[in-house]
Amino acid sequence: MNHVAIMAKKSGFIEKILNGTKTIESRWYKHRVKPWDSIEKGEKVYFKYQGSKVIASANVSKVLQFSDLTEYKSKEILNEYGAGIGLFLDDYESWCKDKNYCVLIFLENPLEISEPFQINKKGFGSASAWLSVDDIQKIRLT
């Protein structure tokens, strides 16, 4: 399975993935949505900023999922994994507050895409920030 993680440009997270300072992609949700129960070790994640081309990829080395989050549990996750995620306790209010689910995706072998490409999000919803497909070629635009 291939996945596309769509991020806000202001986060600068893709550059941090490429330089090795961000080794965990986290997704915090109110409801169970992808990538919950849809990503596994050995799969590939492609990264793009909103409105831009896919510019990086990484392999998944491990996935952890947390449900029934409380403020205490969320802060525990940030304490333990925050450095790899690129989020810290100060980020709780903006990223984690009122979220019930968290998926941690551990990344390895990050690569910059030599020829960045656009994707077709048709059928995924315009606000989707995570896409899962059998083969990235199915949504890759030439």
N, C-alpha and C positions, 0 to 999 in steps of 0.2 A: 504494500500500500504506500502511496505517496501522499504527502500532506503539504498544504500551503498555509503558512502563518502570515497574516497580514497585520502590520504594526503601524503605529503612529510615527511619523517621521521625527517628531520632536524627541522621541525616546532615545534615539541613537543606538537602539539595541542591536541592530544588525552589525554595525561596526564593532560592537563589543563582543558579539558572537565570533566574528572573524578574527579579532585579536586575542581571543581566548579568555577575556575577563568575564564574559557571561557564558556559563556552561550549562545552564538550566533555563529552559523556556517554561514559564508558568502561565496558566490560564485560570482565572478566578471567575466563577459564575454563580448566579442566583439559582439557575436551573441546570439540570444535566444536559449539556449540549456538546457537540464535538469540540475537542477530541476525546471527551469522556467515553470510556469503553471502546474506543475505535483506533487506538494507536498502540503499537507494540515495539519492543526491542527489535532492532534490525531494519526498521522502516526508515524512510527518508523524509525530512522536512525541508521544504523550500521556503525562503523568506523574501518578503517584499514589503515596501512601505505603501501605504494607501495611495492610490493613483499613480503608482510607479511600476516599473518592471521587476520581475524576480531577479535578485542580485546575489543570492547566497543559498547554500544548502548545508545540511549536516545530517549525520546518521544518529538514530536514537539508540542509546546504550542502556537506558532503563526508564521506566515510567512508574510514578507513584501517584495514587489518587487518594484524596481526602474528602470525606463527606460530613454532613452535619456540623459544619464549622461554627465555632463560637469565637468571640474575640480572643479568648485565651488560646485556643487551638490555632487560630490564624497567626497570632504573634509567635507561637511556638515554631510554626513552619518558617516564618521569617527569620527567627533567631537561628534555626538550624541550617536553612538553605539560602538565606537572603544574599549572601556574598555571591553565590553562583547564579542566582536569579537576577541580581542587580537591583534588588529592592531591600529596604531595611525597615525597621520599626517605624521610622518617620513616614514611610509610605503607606502605612496601614489604612489611614482614612481614605486615601485616594484610590487604592487598588483592592483592598480586601474587605473593608467594612461592608456589612450586610450581604456578604457572599456566603453561599452554602456549600460550594464545591470548589476544589482546587486540584488541578492536574499539573504535576511536575514532569517535564520531559527533559531527561538528561541527554546532552548533546556531545558528540565526538566527531572528529575529522571535519571541522567546518571548512567549506571551500567557497571562494568567490566564484560566481558564474562568469566565465570568460565572455560569453555572449548573452547578456541579460535579455529576458523575453517577457512579453505580455501574456496574460492568461485570459480565458473567457470564463467569467463567473456566472454566466447564464444558467439558471436553474438552482443556484445556491443561495440566492437572496442578495440584494445589493448591500446589506449591512453585515454580511457574513465576514467574520475575521478569521475563520479557520475552514479550510476546504480539505476533504479527503476524497481521493480518487484511486482507482486501481493502477492507473498509469498516467503520469504527468503529461504525456503526449496527447491525451484526450482533451486537455484544456489549454494546451500550449498554442499560442497564436504564432504564425510564421511571419 
